[in-house]
């Protein structure tokens, strides 16, 4: 029996279907965190081992120029990703089905700190799918996606350009 998760190959039709998503914005609905509450900030900071008092000590944070507890910049990772089973529908993922996909890197741009009390709304947009030559795999593609993070006032907090590599597995 052929395992489609190992032997899948990128077809021109599959690539054309994936490229139809380029430029379309989607609301990210499966966030671990959608608000920068005191508990969410402190649990995230302690969970990653970054106990900067600006993140974990409200009294200290109030005395700074910010006047408030802030979330560490990495907190936004928990706002753009979440449990894959939540609100998932079979076939909703888009992309290249059965093709191995790995994270290759991020580029972040920051516009404001993440203040306690921010409600965080995230949109995602596929920017491009670029084919690369590879000796390692069959057809290889770089998928570039931008996540945009805004607060409840629509102020821009940050953007994250994420790069993923998609490669045929069997090769």
C-alpha positions in Angstrom: 0.0 0.0 0.0 1.3 3.5 -0.9 1.4 5.9 2.1 0.3 9.4 0.7 2.2 11.1 3.5 5.5 9.6 2.3 5.0 9.2 -1.4 3.0 12.4 -2.2 4.5 14.5 -5.0 3.7 18.1 -6.0 1.6 18.2 -9.1 1.1 21.3 -11.2 -2.6 21.2 -10.2 -1.8 21.1 -6.5 0.6 24.0 -6.9 -2.0 26.0 -8.8 -4.6 25.4 -6.1 -2.2 26.5 -3.4 -1.2 29.6 -5.3 -4.9 30.7 -5.5 -4.6 31.6 -1.8 -1.8 34.2 -2.5 -2.8 37.6 -1.4 -6.0 36.5 0.5 -6.2 37.5 4.1 -7.6 35.1 6.7 -8.4 35.7 10.3 -6.5 33.4 12.6 -9.1 31.8 14.8 -7.2 29.1 16.7 -5.1 31.2 18.9 -3.7 29.9 22.3 -4.0 33.5 23.5 -6.2 36.3 22.2 -5.6 38.7 25.1 -2.5 39.9 27.0 -3.9 39.3 30.5 -1.7 39.4 33.6 -1.9 35.6 33.9 -1.3 34.9 30.2 1.7 37.2 30.2 3.2 35.7 33.4 2.6 32.1 32.4 4.2 32.7 29.0 7.2 34.5 30.4 7.8 31.9 33.1 7.2 29.0 30.6 9.9 30.3 28.4 12.2 31.1 31.3 12.2 34.9 30.7 11.4 36.3 34.1 12.2 40.0 33.3 10.3 42.0 35.9 8.7 44.0 33.2 6.8 40.8 32.2 6.2 39.2 35.7 6.1 41.9 38.3 3.1 44.3 38.0 4.4 46.6 40.7 7.8 47.0 39.1 6.2 47.5 35.6 4.0 50.3 36.9 7.1 52.2 38.0 8.7 52.1 34.5 8.1 54.5 31.6 5.5 52.0 30.3 3.4 52.2 33.4 2.0 48.7 32.8 3.0 45.1 32.7 4.1 44.2 29.2 4.2 40.8 27.4 7.5 39.6 26.0 7.7 39.9 22.2 7.7 36.1 21.8 4.2 36.2 23.4 2.8 36.8 19.9 3.8 33.3 18.8 1.0 32.1 21.1 -1.4 34.4 19.4 -0.7 33.2 15.8 -0.7 29.5 16.5 -2.9 27.2 18.5 -4.2 23.7 18.8 -4.7 22.3 15.3 -7.8 20.3 16.3 -9.8 23.4 17.4 -12.3 24.6 14.7 -10.5 22.4 12.1 -12.3 21.0 9.2 -10.9 18.3 7.0 -9.4 19.8 3.8 -9.3 23.4 5.2 -5.6 23.6 5.5 -4.8 24.5 1.9 -1.1 24.3 1.2 0.4 21.2 -0.5 -1.4 18.1 1.0 1.0 15.2 2.0 4.1 17.3 1.3 6.6 17.6 4.2 6.6 21.2 5.5 9.1 22.7 8.0 9.6 26.1 9.5 12.7 27.8 8.0 12.7 31.2 9.8 10.9 34.4 10.6 11.3 38.1 10.1 9.7 40.4 12.7 8.9 44.1 12.6 7.6 45.8 15.8 5.5 48.9 16.1 4.4 49.0 19.8 5.0 47.0 23.0 2.3 44.5 24.0 0.6 46.1 26.9 -1.4 44.2 29.5 -5.1 44.4 28.5 -4.5 44.2 24.8 -6.9 42.0 22.9 -4.9 40.6 20.0 -6.4 40.0 16.6 -4.3 38.2 13.9 -4.6 37.9 10.2 -2.6 35.7 7.9 -1.8 36.1 4.3 0.1 33.8 1.9 2.6 36.1 0.1 4.3 33.7 -2.3 5.3 30.1 -3.1 8.7 29.9 -4.7 10.2 26.8 -6.2 13.8 26.0 -5.3 16.2 23.4 -6.9 17.1 20.7 -4.4 19.5 17.8 -4.3 17.9 16.7 -1.0 14.3 16.4 -2.2 12.2 16.2 -5.3 10.4 19.5 -5.9 11.0 22.0 -3.1 9.0 25.1 -2.4 9.4 28.1 0.0 6.1 29.3 1.3 6.1 32.9 2.6 3.3 34.0 4.9 2.7 37.3 6.8 0.9 37.4 10.1 -0.3 40.9 11.1 -1.0 41.5 14.8 -3.4 44.3 15.9 -4.9 45.3 19.3 -8.6 46.0 20.0 -8.1 49.6 18.7 -6.8 48.3 15.4 -3.3 49.6 16.2 -0.6 47.7 14.5 1.6 45.8 17.1 3.8 43.7 14.8 4.2 41.8 11.6 5.8 38.4 11.2 6.9 37.1 7.9 7.2 33.4 8.2 9.2 31.1 5.9 8.4 27.4 5.5 10.0 24.8 3.2 7.8 22.2 1.6 9.6 19.2 0.2 8.5 15.9 -1.3 9.2 13.2 1.3 10.1 10.1 -0.6 13.2 11.6 -2.2 
